[in-house]
Amino acid sequence: MQGVTVVDHPLVQHKLTIMRDKETSTASFRRLLREISLLLCYEVTRDLELTTRRIETPLQPIDSPTLEGKKLVFASVLRAGNGLLDGMLDLVPAARVAHVGMYRDHETLEAVEYFFKAPSNLGDRLVIVVDPMLATANSAIAAVDKLKERGATNLRFLCLLAAPEGVENFRKSHPDVPVYTASIDECLNEKGYIVPGLGDAGDRMYGTK
């Protein structure tokens, strides 16, 4: 699919298989989500711009690569997005963090916003929006809408699983925002869950129902 990168690294796919297993414990699921987020973060930041700065090694001075521009923003779509956020902050601890509180109305499947807090100057930063599941894409679309309203112009969306319907809806609404995912699954069921999927990521992460 145009504008979509599927991260098919063997370690990503192996960890994803364990996470899909309904017998995987809450503790293991949470640990694996943190681990897989490191690998996904590596891919979504692969083409960050670099500049050089002069440093001195123990042996001699050198012009060495360093990230160019203002610090990244990781925008977590609450609550499940925090599972990806934690691992990504391990990799990029200096990143700024935005929180976008969304829940899905189980009758209409529409996204309902309940919280928003973001750093200033979003227009000067790369904003990576994180949410484990791109199902109907309603929450993802609403989150990106809100970030764009606050000035974000350079965005990427990172998820663990996506449904073809969700990818199509998201790309239709935000064709300028590339999607990174570990898998595009078969479809959505009548309740708007990704099939075969892994269930509700938030429930499995926090041990709730």
N, CA, C and O of each residue as an XYZ file, in Angstrom:
836
protein
N       0.841     -1.198      0.000
C       0.000      0.000      0.000
C       0.875      1.248      0.000
O       1.867      1.313      0.727
N       0.517      2.225     -0.802
C       1.285      3.450     -0.898
C       1.245      4.190      0.433
O       0.192      4.317      1.058
N       2.408      4.676      0.854
C       2.468      5.438      2.091
C       2.500      4.593      3.340
O       2.401      5.127      4.444
N       2.637      3.274      3.197
C       2.640      2.366      4.344
C       3.922      1.533      4.319
O       4.266      0.940      3.297
N       4.617      1.495      5.440
C       5.804      0.667      5.599
C       5.508     -0.446      6.589
O       5.168     -0.184      7.743
N       5.637     -1.688      6.140
C       5.462     -2.839      7.032
C       6.853     -3.283      7.490
O       7.696     -3.661      6.676
N       7.073     -3.231      8.789
C       8.370     -3.594      9.358
C       8.398     -5.108      9.533
O       7.838     -5.643     10.489
N       9.050     -5.783      8.608
C       9.022     -7.249      8.590
C      10.290     -7.872      9.160
O      10.610     -9.020      8.854
N      11.000     -7.133      9.975
C      12.210     -7.665     10.597
C      11.867     -8.941     11.378
O      10.844     -8.974     12.061
N      12.694     -9.990     11.295
C      12.373    -11.249     11.968
C      12.095    -11.110     13.467
O      11.206    -11.782     13.991
N      12.843    -10.247     14.163
C      12.601    -10.080     15.598
C      11.240     -9.451     15.864
O      10.554     -9.818     16.818
N      10.854     -8.504     15.018
C       9.527     -7.892     15.155
C       8.442     -8.940     14.969
O       7.511     -9.023     15.770
N       8.558     -9.736     13.921
C       7.527    -10.727     13.628
C       7.477    -11.817     14.697
O       6.396    -12.297     15.040
N       8.622    -12.207     15.217
C       8.664    -13.224     16.277
C       7.969    -12.722     17.543
O       7.146    -13.427     18.127
N       8.300    -11.517     17.956
C       7.695    -10.967     19.163
C       6.199    -10.738     18.971
O       5.414    -10.930     19.900
N       5.806    -10.327     17.761
C       4.388    -10.108     17.477
C       3.600    -11.414     17.584
O       2.476    -11.419     18.086
N       4.179    -12.513     17.119
C       3.507    -13.809     17.221
C       3.236    -14.174     18.678
O       2.150    -14.652     19.006
N       4.209    -13.954     19.545
C       4.006    -14.253     20.966
C       2.922    -13.350     21.551
O       2.120    -13.796     22.373
N       2.892    -12.096     21.136
C       1.880    -11.166     21.646
C       0.475    -11.544     21.182
O      -0.495    -11.323     21.907
N       0.357    -12.103     19.997
C      -0.960    -12.511     19.501
C      -1.541    -13.680     20.307
O      -2.760    -13.796     20.429
N      -0.691    -14.533     20.849
C      -1.125    -15.737     21.561
C      -1.967    -15.352     22.775
O      -1.516    -14.591     23.632
N      -3.179    -15.873     22.845
C      -4.082    -15.511     23.944
C      -3.581    -16.000     25.295
O      -4.038    -15.515     26.330
N      -2.645    -16.958     25.306
C      -2.098    -17.474     26.561
C      -0.955    -16.610     27.102
O      -0.500    -16.831     28.224
N      -0.492    -15.644     26.335
C       0.592    -14.771     26.797
C       0.107    -13.919     27.963
O      -0.952    -13.297     27.876
N       0.861    -13.885     29.038
C       0.444    -13.179     30.253
C       0.502    -11.668     30.064
O       1.127    -11.166     29.131
N      -0.164    -10.952     30.972
C      -0.136     -9.493     30.951
C       1.291     -8.976     31.070
O       1.690     -8.070     30.338
N       2.063     -9.553     31.994
C       3.441     -9.102     32.194
C       4.282     -9.319     30.937
O       5.062     -8.449     30.550
N       4.124    -10.472     30.307
C       4.885    -10.758     29.091
C       4.445     -9.867     27.944
O       5.277     -9.383     27.177
N       3.145     -9.646     27.820
C       2.623     -8.785     26.765
C       3.197     -7.385     26.895
O       3.633     -6.785     25.912
N       3.194     -6.873     28.113
C       3.702     -5.526     28.360
C       5.192     -5.437     28.034
O       5.643     -4.465     27.427
N       5.946     -6.443     28.435
C       7.387     -6.450     28.165
C       7.656     -6.532     26.662
O       8.514     -5.817     26.144
N       6.929     -7.396     25.967
C       7.122     -7.545     24.528
C       6.744     -6.280     23.769
O       7.396     -5.923     22.788
N       5.690     -5.602     24.222
C       5.286     -4.365     23.559
C       6.382     -3.311     23.697
O       6.666     -2.568     22.758
N       6.981     -3.258     24.858
C       8.086     -2.317     25.058
C       9.272     -2.677     24.158
O       9.893     -1.799     23.559
N       9.582     -3.980     24.067
C      10.705     -4.423     23.228
C      10.441     -4.146     21.754
O      11.318     -3.656     21.042
N       9.235     -4.461     21.300
C       8.934     -4.295     19.879
C       8.870     -2.817     19.509
O       9.137     -2.450     18.364
N       8.515     -1.966     20.477
C       8.458     -0.535     20.197
C       9.842      0.029     19.897
O       9.974      0.968     19.111
N      10.880     -0.542     20.523
C      12.248     -0.122     20.218
C      12.591     -0.396     18.757
O      13.184      0.442     18.077
N      12.208     -1.587     18.287
C      12.503     -1.969     16.905
C      11.698     -1.137     15.915
O      12.218     -0.744     14.871
N      10.444     -0.866     16.231
C       9.608     -0.047     15.348
C      10.111      1.400     15.318
O      10.111      2.049     14.273
N      10.537      1.886     16.479
C      11.061      3.249     16.553
C      12.311      3.391     15.694
O      12.521      4.421     15.054
N      13.130      2.357     15.686
C      14.341      2.351     14.858
C      13.973      2.575     13.391
O      14.658      3.318     12.687
N      12.891      1.935     12.924
C      12.489      2.051     11.524
C      11.854      3.403     11.215
O      12.134      4.001     10.177
N      10.998      3.884     12.118
C      10.274      5.121     11.825
C      11.205      6.336     11.878
O      10.872      7.396     11.348
N      12.375      6.183     12.519
C      13.341      7.285     12.576
C      14.549      7.057     11.667
O      15.550      7.765     11.772
N      14.457      6.086     10.791
C      15.607      5.689      9.966
C      16.158      6.843      9.128
O      17.371      6.913      8.927
N      15.319      7.743      8.636
C      15.776      8.788      7.712
C      15.835     10.174      8.346
O      15.722     11.181      7.647
N      16.012     10.233      9.663
C      16.148     11.539     10.300
C      17.369     12.268      9.729
O      18.384     11.656      9.398
N      17.237     13.577      9.625
C      18.329     14.366      9.061
C      19.470     14.502     10.069
O      19.256     14.638     11.274
N      20.684     14.461      9.532
C      21.887     14.572     10.352
C      22.693     15.794      9.949
O      22.656     16.240      8.803
N      23.413     16.315     10.913
C      24.443     17.296     10.652
C      25.703     16.788     11.357
O      25.721     15.652     11.832
N      26.731     17.588     11.432
C      27.932     17.162     12.162
C      28.303     18.216     13.192
O      27.984     19.396     13.048
N      28.981     17.760     14.230
C      29.557     18.702     15.180
C      30.961     18.247     15.558
O      31.289     17.061     15.516
N      31.764     19.214     15.922
C      33.160     18.935     16.244
C      33.265     18.432     17.674
O      32.825     19.100     18.610
N      33.852     17.245     17.840
C      34.105     16.696     19.166
C      35.547     16.204     19.216
O      36.243     16.163     18.201
N      35.974     15.838     20.401
C      37.298     15.250     20.543
C      37.161     13.861     21.143
O      36.631     13.698     22.242
N      37.639     12.869     20.419
C      37.718     11.527     20.980
C      38.973     11.478     21.871
O      39.742     12.438     21.894
N      39.186     10.390     22.591
C      40.428     10.294     23.370
C      41.694     10.369     22.517
O      42.792     10.555     23.041
N      41.534     10.223     21.188
C      42.712     10.202     20.315
C      42.878     11.446     19.463
O      44.000     11.899     19.235
N      41.728     12.024     18.972
C      41.867     13.172     18.073
C      40.515     13.850     17.881
O      39.482     13.258     18.195
N      40.503     15.079     17.370
C      39.244     15.745     17.027
C      38.603     15.078     15.808
O      39.289     14.480     14.980
N      37.273     15.193     15.714
C      36.540     14.605     14.590
C      35.239     15.356     14.396
O      34.623     15.801     15.364
N      34.813     15.499     13.134
C      33.476     15.996     12.808
C      32.552     14.784     12.778
O      32.658     13.949     11.880
N      31.649     14.681     13.746
C      30.869     13.458     13.935
C      29.372     13.716     13.762
O      28.891     14.793     14.115
N      28.614     12.725     13.214
C      27.185     12.923     12.946
C      26.375     13.153     14.226
O      26.649     12.564     15.272
N      25.387     14.011     14.111
C      24.441     14.257     15.194
C      23.114     14.671     14.584
O      23.078     15.192     13.469
N      22.032     14.447     15.299
C      20.710     14.786     14.783
C      20.588     16.288     14.566
O      21.080     17.095     15.356
N      19.915     16.640     13.467
C      19.720     18.043     13.126
C      18.298     18.458     13.466
O      17.371     17.652     13.376
N      18.128     19.703     13.852
C      16.792     20.225     14.096
C      16.336     20.043     15.532
O      17.078     19.550     16.382
N      15.091     20.454     15.785
C      14.550     20.390     17.136
C      14.198     18.955     17.517
O      14.040     18.082     16.665
N      14.082     18.747     18.806
C      13.823     17.405     19.309
C      12.488     16.860     18.792
O      11.554     17.617     18.530
N      12.418     15.542     18.652
C      11.198     14.873     18.195
C      10.084     15.030     19.207
O      10.319     15.316     20.381
N       8.850     14.833     18.722
C       7.686     14.712     19.597
C       7.060     13.345     19.369
O       6.739     12.987     18.236
N       6.886     12.579     20.441
C       6.106     11.355     20.393
C       4.725     11.673     20.933
O       4.588     12.110     22.076
N       3.702     11.458     20.120
C       2.328     11.754     20.515
C       1.590     10.447     20.779
O       1.286      9.702     19.848
N       1.304     10.172     22.044
C       0.664      8.923     22.437
C      -0.854      9.083     22.452
O      -1.394      9.978     23.103
N      -1.526      8.196     21.722
C      -2.993      8.165     21.763
C      -3.378      7.289     22.958
O      -3.214      6.069     22.926
N      -3.883      7.924     23.997
C      -4.191      7.219     25.241
C      -5.342      6.249     25.043
O      -6.226      6.479     24.219
N      -5.323      5.131     25.827
C      -4.291      4.813     26.797
C      -3.242      3.859     26.235
O      -2.110      3.812     26.715
N      -3.629      3.103     25.218
C      -2.770      2.023     24.729
C      -1.480      2.542     24.104
O      -0.474      1.831     24.082
N      -1.497      3.776     23.595
C      -0.298      4.333     22.992
C       0.883      4.394     23.939
O       2.036      4.374     23.509
N       0.591      4.470     25.248
C       1.681      4.539     26.219
C       2.534      3.277     26.226
O       3.698      3.319     26.625
N       1.969      2.158     25.790
C       2.749      0.928     25.719
C       3.868      1.025     24.705
O       4.952      0.488     24.931
N       3.626      1.702     23.587
C       4.673      1.955     22.595
C       5.578      3.100     23.033
O       6.784      3.082     22.783
N       4.990      4.090     23.686
C       5.737      5.280     24.083
C       6.902      4.942     25.005
O       7.996      5.482     24.839
N       6.685      4.065     25.967
C       7.718      3.770     26.960
C       9.006      3.262     26.312
O      10.097      3.727     26.640
N       8.873      2.311     25.393
C      10.048      1.777     24.720
C      10.715      2.793     23.819
O      11.941      2.826     23.719
N       9.922      3.624     23.161
C      10.486      4.632     22.268
C      11.285      5.672     23.043
O      12.299      6.174     22.558
N      10.820      5.995     24.254
C      11.563      6.939     25.082
C      12.866      6.333     25.586
O      13.823      7.056     25.863
N      12.905      5.007     25.706
C      14.178      4.361     26.037
C      15.207      4.634     24.948
O      16.391      4.822     25.230
N      14.742      4.654     23.698
C      15.635      4.849     22.556
C      15.947      6.325     22.324
O      17.070      6.679     21.964
N      14.945      7.187     22.534
C      15.114      8.633     22.305
C      14.655      9.370     23.568
O      13.580      9.970     23.572
N      15.447      9.333     24.624
C      14.998      9.879     25.906
C      14.780     11.382     25.911
O      14.085     11.895     26.788
N      15.358     12.102     24.949
C      15.209     13.554     24.913
C      13.944     14.007     24.179
O      13.655     15.202     24.126
N      13.192     13.063     23.617
C      11.994     13.436     22.849
C      10.962     14.132     23.737
O      10.820     13.806     24.916
N      10.255     15.082     23.161
C       9.105     15.679     23.824
C       7.927     14.703     23.701
O       7.930     13.829     22.834
N       6.929     14.854     24.565
C       5.794     13.932     24.553
C       4.480     14.708     24.538
O       4.280     15.637     25.321
N       3.590     14.310     23.633
C       2.208     14.803     23.621
C       1.289     13.653     24.006
O       1.574     12.493     23.707
N       0.188     13.979     24.670
C      -0.822     12.978     25.014
C      -2.156     13.393     24.399
O      -2.623     14.517     24.583
N      -2.753     12.463     23.667
C      -4.059     12.703     23.045
C      -5.018     11.654     23.597
O      -4.921     10.474     23.258
N      -5.933     12.085     24.438
C      -6.881     11.158     25.048
C      -8.079     10.927     24.151
O      -8.855     11.846     23.892
N      -8.232      9.699     23.675
C      -9.350      9.316     22.823
C      -9.920      7.991     23.313
O      -9.169      7.100     23.710
N     -11.237      7.858     23.288
C     -11.827      6.540     23.484
C     -12.853      6.293     22.387
O     -13.427      7.225     21.823
N     -13.068      5.016     22.100
C     -13.974      4.660     21.018
C     -15.357      4.373     21.566
O     -15.533      3.509     22.425
N     -16.343      5.112     21.057
C     -17.732      4.822     21.403
C     -18.098      3.472     20.793
O     -18.067      3.307     19.573
N     -18.446      2.502     21.651
C     -18.657      1.137     21.158
C     -19.955      0.979     20.349
O     -20.164     -0.043     19.696
N     -20.806      1.983     20.398
C     -22.028      1.941     19.581
C     -21.768      2.493     18.184
O     -22.142      1.881     17.184
N     -21.118      3.663     18.126
C     -20.917      4.333     16.840
C     -19.536      4.053     16.242
O     -19.314      4.276     15.052
N     -18.599      3.557     17.083
C     -17.190      3.337     16.715
C     -16.454      4.644     16.424
O     -15.344      4.629     15.891
N     -17.074      5.779     16.775
C     -16.445      7.071     16.568
C     -15.526      7.402     17.742
O     -15.718      6.907     18.852
N     -14.524      8.247     17.484
C     -13.582      8.648     18.522
C     -14.129      9.819     19.319
O     -14.683     10.763     18.756
N     -13.968      9.750     20.638
C     -14.397     10.816     21.531
C     -13.162     11.335     22.263
O     -12.470     10.571     22.937
N     -12.888     12.623     22.132
C     -11.704     13.196     22.778
C     -12.022     13.569     24.219
O     -13.092     14.107     24.502
N     -11.082     13.280     25.142
C     -11.266     13.672     26.534
C     -10.045     14.370     27.120
O     -10.116     14.894     28.232
N      -8.913     14.388     26.388
C      -7.710     15.034     26.927
C      -6.764     15.361     25.783
O      -6.658     14.609     24.814
N      -6.070     16.506     25.907
C      -5.034     16.859     24.931
C      -4.006     17.753     25.598
O      -4.354     18.773     26.193
N      -2.747     17.373     25.500
C      -1.643     18.180     26.019
C      -0.437     17.941     25.131
O      -0.028     16.798     24.928
N       0.138     19.023     24.596
C       1.238     18.870     23.647
C       2.278     19.958     23.860
O       1.956     21.033     24.366
N       3.541     19.685     23.473
C       4.573     20.721     23.534
C       4.257     21.860     22.574
O       3.424     21.730     21.677
N       4.938     22.967     22.782
C       4.775     24.103     21.873
C       5.613     23.884     20.621
O       6.435     22.970     20.556
N       5.392     24.723     19.649
C       6.180     24.719     18.404
C       6.131     23.385     17.674
O       7.157     22.904     17.193
N       4.948     22.784     17.587
C       4.833     21.506     16.881
C       5.208     21.640     15.407
O       5.672     20.682     14.788
N       5.007     22.813     14.860
C       5.316     23.017     13.448
C       6.785     22.913     13.126
O       7.154     22.732     11.966
N       7.639     23.026     14.138
C       9.091     22.949     13.928
C       9.653     21.566     14.211
O      10.867     21.371     14.152
N       8.788     20.596     14.520
C       9.266     19.290     14.966
C       8.633     18.159     14.154
O       7.538     18.301     13.609
N       9.349     17.032     14.089
C       8.745     15.806     13.577
C       7.908     15.202     14.685
O       8.407     14.971     15.786
N       6.634     14.944     14.403
C       5.709     14.385     15.383
C       5.380     12.952     14.971
O       4.840     12.722     13.889
N       5.705     11.994     15.834
C       5.402     10.590     15.579
C       4.247     10.177     16.480
O       4.389     10.111     17.701
N       3.108      9.903     15.867
C       1.903      9.527     16.601
C       1.915      8.022     16.820
O       2.135      7.261     15.878
N       1.680      7.587     18.052
C       1.777      6.163     18.361
C       0.477      5.641     18.968
O      -0.086      6.230     19.892
N       0.020      4.520     18.420
C      -1.163      3.811     18.916
C      -1.025      2.372     18.418
O      -0.839      2.165     17.218
N      -1.109      1.368     19.303
C      -0.856     -0.002     18.850
C      -1.747     -0.492     17.717
O      -1.298     -1.274     16.879
N      -3.012     -0.045     17.675
C      -3.957     -0.601     16.714
C      -4.502      0.476     15.779
O      -4.991      1.511     16.229
N      -4.413      0.222     14.472
C      -5.079      1.066     13.484
C      -6.230      0.230     12.941
O      -6.085     -0.480     11.945
N      -7.376      0.326     13.612
C      -8.532     -0.518     13.280
C      -9.458      0.243     12.336
O      -9.275      0.196     11.119
N     -10.454      0.948     12.885
C     -11.300      1.792     12.035
C     -10.547      3.033     11.585
O     -10.872      3.639     10.564
N      -9.527      3.405     12.369
C      -8.697      4.606     12.162
C      -9.369      5.875     12.648
O      -8.806      6.958     12.491
N     -10.553      5.779     13.233
C     -11.246      6.985     13.684
C     -10.453      7.736     14.748
O     -10.354      8.962     14.702
N      -9.890      7.005     15.703
C      -9.100      7.655     16.751
C      -7.824      8.258     16.180
O      -7.443      9.372     16.541
N      -7.165      7.526     15.292
C      -5.925      8.016     14.686
C      -6.182      9.274     13.866
O      -5.411     10.231     13.935
N      -7.250      9.275     13.100
C      -7.593     10.445     12.283
C      -7.877     11.645     13.171
O      -7.406     12.751     12.905
N      -8.656     11.420     14.235
C      -8.995     12.518     15.148
C      -7.752     13.049     15.850
O      -7.617     14.256     16.046
N      -6.839     12.148     16.232
C      -5.611     12.576     16.905
C      -4.752     13.428     15.973
O      -4.233     14.467     16.383
N      -4.601     12.995     14.730
C      -3.801     13.761     13.773
C      -4.490     15.086     13.443
O      -3.824     16.109     13.284
N      -5.808     15.070     13.341
C      -6.558     16.327     13.138
C      -6.198     17.339     14.228
O      -5.912     18.504     13.951
N      -6.220     16.863     15.470
C      -5.961     17.745     16.614
C      -4.528     18.270     16.582
O      -4.294     19.450     16.840
N      -3.571     17.401     16.268
C      -2.173     17.824     16.215
C      -1.940     18.827     15.087
O      -1.170     19.774     15.244
N      -2.602     18.620     13.958
C      -2.477     19.578     12.862
C      -3.091     20.921     13.250
O      -2.564     21.971     12.883
N      -4.204     20.895     13.992
C      -4.809     22.140     14.468
C      -3.840     22.928     15.333
O      -3.858     24.159     15.344
N      -2.984     22.196     16.067
C      -2.004     22.836     16.942
C      -0.704     23.178     16.208
O       0.265     23.614     16.830
N      -0.684     22.981     14.891
C       0.433     23.454     14.098
C       1.365     22.405     13.543
O       2.293     22.749     12.812
N       1.157     21.130     13.860
C       2.043     20.078     13.351
C       1.895     19.952     11.839
O       0.781     19.931     11.317
N       3.023     19.868     11.142
C       2.998     19.730      9.681
C       3.779     18.514      9.203
O       3.569     18.044      8.085
N       4.674     18.003     10.035
C       5.515     16.861      9.677
C       5.187     15.724     10.637
O       5.704     15.681     11.753
N       4.329     14.806     10.204
C       3.846     13.755     11.082
C       4.060     12.372     10.476
O       4.106     12.209      9.257
N       4.188     11.382     11.357
C       4.201      9.973     10.977
C       3.335      9.228     11.980
O       3.219      9.628     13.139
N       2.730      8.143     11.521
C       1.885      7.340     12.411
C       2.492      5.955     12.556
O       2.793      5.289     11.565
N       2.668      5.528     13.802
C       3.287      4.248     14.095
C       2.319      3.372     14.895
O       1.786      3.789     15.923
N       2.103      2.148     14.397
C       1.220      1.223     15.102
C       1.794     -0.182     15.043
O       2.703     -0.469     14.265
N       1.248     -1.043     15.876
C       1.674     -2.430     15.909
C       0.944     -3.239     14.841
O       1.566     -3.985     14.086
N      -0.376     -3.086     14.784
C      -1.216     -3.790     13.816
C      -2.122     -2.806     13.101
O      -2.519     -1.785     13.663
N      -2.446     -3.126     11.853
C      -3.375     -2.309     11.082
C      -4.342     -3.210     10.329
O      -3.992     -4.320      9.928
N      -5.549     -2.722     10.143
C      -6.525     -3.376      9.272
C      -6.533     -2.651      7.931
O      -6.332     -1.437      7.890
N      -6.764     -3.372      6.831
C      -6.799     -2.696      5.531
C      -7.799     -1.539      5.497
O      -7.538     -0.493      4.901
N      -8.949     -1.745      6.148
C      -9.972     -0.688      6.180
C      -9.449      0.553      6.902
O      -9.701      1.683      6.485
N      -8.716      0.319      7.994
C      -8.173      1.442      8.751
C      -7.114      2.198      7.973
O      -7.078      3.429      7.981
N      -6.254      1.450      7.302
C      -5.227      2.093      6.482
C      -5.870      2.943      5.393
O      -5.452      4.076      5.153
N      -6.876      2.399      4.743
C      -7.549      3.142      3.670
C      -8.201      4.412      4.205
O      -8.075      5.480      3.606
N      -8.902      4.295      5.341
C      -9.560      5.473      5.921
C      -8.544      6.522      6.340
O      -8.731      7.715      6.098
N      -7.463      6.066      6.973
C      -6.461      7.014      7.449
C      -5.776      7.718      6.285
O      -5.605      8.937      6.309
N      -5.388      6.966      5.277
C      -4.696      7.554      4.143
C      -5.604      8.504      3.360
O      -5.140      9.482      2.775
N      -6.888      8.204      3.359
C      -7.851      9.081      2.675
C      -7.940     10.429      3.398
O      -8.031     11.479      2.761
N      -7.914     10.389      4.735
C      -8.020     11.620      5.525
C      -6.698     12.365      5.633
O      -6.673     13.595      5.656
N      -5.598     11.615      5.698
C      -4.278     12.235      5.892
C      -3.253     11.600      4.944
O      -2.363     10.876      5.391
N      -3.370     11.861      3.662
C      -2.447     11.259      2.686
C      -0.999     11.712      2.860
O      -0.081     11.097      2.317
N      -0.800     12.788      3.617
C       0.549     13.317      3.834
C       1.242     12.677      5.030
O       2.393     13.006      5.320
N       0.562     11.765      5.733
C       1.130     11.162      6.944
C       1.441      9.687      6.675
O       0.515      8.881      6.580
N       2.707      9.316      6.550
C       3.049      7.915      6.309
C       2.749      7.049      7.520
O       2.793      7.516      8.659
N       2.443      5.780      7.263
C       2.088      4.814      8.300
C       3.180      3.759      8.388
O       3.649      3.251      7.370
N       3.577      3.437      9.601
C       4.532      2.362      9.878
C       3.850      1.345     10.785
O       3.255      1.712     11.798
N       3.935      0.067     10.422
C       3.260     -0.972     11.191
C       4.031     -2.280     11.086
O       4.818     -2.482     10.161
N       3.788     -3.172     12.058
C       4.420     -4.491     12.015
C       3.614     -5.470     11.176
O       4.154     -6.479     10.722
N       2.327     -5.191     10.960
C       1.498     -6.121     10.178
C       0.220     -5.448      9.713
O      -0.388     -4.662     10.440
N      -0.181     -5.771      8.482
C      -1.524     -5.434      8.003
C      -2.313     -6.736      8.012
O      -2.049     -7.639      7.218
N      -3.280     -6.824      8.914
C      -4.032     -8.061      9.099
C      -5.152     -8.188      8.072
O      -5.220     -7.413      7.117
N      -6.039     -9.182      8.276
C      -7.029     -9.525      7.247
C      -8.133     -8.484      7.102
O      -8.405     -8.011      5.998
N      -8.776     -8.123      8.232
C      -9.968     -7.282      8.123
C     -10.412     -6.847      9.513
O      -9.792     -7.189     10.520
N     -11.501     -6.082      9.542
C     -12.192     -5.762     10.791
C     -13.410     -6.658     10.930
O     -14.048     -7.010      9.938
N     -13.735     -7.033     12.185
C     -14.989     -7.748     12.394
C     -16.125     -6.755     12.616
O     -15.924     -5.544     12.530
N     -17.315     -7.270     12.899
C     -18.496     -6.405     13.025
C     -18.415     -5.462     14.218
O     -19.147     -4.474     14.276
N     -17.531     -5.756     15.169
C     -17.362     -4.890     16.335
C     -16.195     -3.916     16.169
O     -15.877     -3.163     17.089
N     -15.566     -3.933     15.009
C     -14.477     -3.007     14.739
C     -13.141     -3.441     15.279
O     -12.245     -2.613     15.445
N     -12.979     -4.744     15.563
C     -11.699     -5.267     16.026
C     -10.920     -5.860     14.855
O     -11.500     -6.411     13.920
N      -9.604     -5.737     14.924
C      -8.736     -6.288     13.888
C      -8.703     -7.810     13.996
O      -8.535     -8.363     15.082
N      -8.867     -8.485     12.840
C      -8.840     -9.947     12.764
C      -7.672    -10.369     11.859
O      -7.535     -9.823     10.765
N      -6.824    -11.328     12.280
C      -6.881    -12.076     13.538
C      -6.457    -11.271     14.751
O      -6.878    -11.577     15.867
N      -5.635    -10.249     14.562
C      -5.325     -9.310     15.618
C      -4.679     -9.934     16.836
O      -4.017    -10.969     16.763
N      -4.898     -9.261     17.971
C      -4.397     -9.758     19.255
C      -5.327     -9.384     20.395
O      -4.940     -9.423     21.562
N      -6.562     -9.021     20.048
C      -7.509     -8.566     21.068
C      -7.374     -7.073     21.297
O      -6.856     -6.355     20.441
N      -7.835     -6.600     22.446
C      -7.737     -5.187     22.810
C      -6.370     -4.938     23.435
O      -6.070     -5.472     24.502
N      -5.544     -4.136     22.782
C      -4.168     -3.936     23.245
C      -4.126     -3.330     24.645
O      -3.312     -3.735     25.474
N      -4.999     -2.364     24.907
C      -5.020     -1.740     26.220
C      -5.389     -2.718     27.316
O      -4.763     -2.732     28.376
N      -6.417     -3.549     27.066
C      -6.831     -4.540     28.058
C      -5.720     -5.553     28.319
O      -5.477     -5.930     29.466
N      -5.053     -5.990     27.264
C      -4.009     -6.989     27.435
C      -2.769     -6.396     28.105
O      -2.047     -7.093     28.818
N      -2.534     -5.137     27.878
C      -1.391     -4.474     28.475
C      -1.583     -4.211     29.967
O      -0.652     -4.339     30.763
N      -2.824     -3.835     30.330
C      -3.079     -3.432     31.708
C      -3.874     -4.465     32.511
O      -4.142     -4.257     33.694
N      -4.249     -5.569     31.879
C      -4.960     -6.618     32.598
C      -6.386     -6.238     32.948
O      -6.912     -6.648     33.983
N      -7.019     -5.442     32.069
C      -8.402     -5.017     32.295
C      -9.316     -5.673     31.281
O      -8.850     -6.283     30.319
N     -10.609     -5.549     31.494
C     -11.612     -6.085     30.568
C     -12.594     -5.012     30.179
O     -13.515     -5.270     29.404
